[in-house]
């Protein structure tokens, strides 16, 4: 049964990764299995989601936040959601991760995901 479950997860992973870039597949694996690698503040000029610039007129961090799920830098508006993260804490997550974490498919048996 364990071997069948591993095989099923690999099949689902292959199906969902079709058409994705290598970076997107790596991000999917990182979100599912590991802690996020945070984007460095000095490398980011605008929100990863809405593209609103962080730095205007010599001001410092204008609502710059890290998503605790994927590690991307986003503005306050795009990181208003909270979710339980890997260590069990309730933490700030970006709107994209919040949507994914609230997906009805998230905790469903992998074999049911492919039955539509």
HELIX and SHEET records of a PDB file:
HELIX    1   1 UNK A    2  UNK A   17  1                                  16    
HELIX    2   2 UNK A   22  UNK A   33  1                                  12    
HELIX    3   3 UNK A   41  UNK A   43  5                                   3    
HELIX    4   4 UNK A   77  UNK A   79  5                                   3    
HELIX    5   5 UNK A   95  UNK A  101  1                                   7    
HELIX    6   6 UNK A  110  UNK A  113  1                                   4    
SHEET    1   A 2 UNK A  65  UNK A  66  0                                        
SHEET    2   A 2 UNK A  73  UNK A  74 -1                                        
SHEET    1   B 2 UNK A  81  UNK A  84  0                                        
SHEET    2   B 2 UNK A  90  UNK A  93 -1                                        
END                                                                             
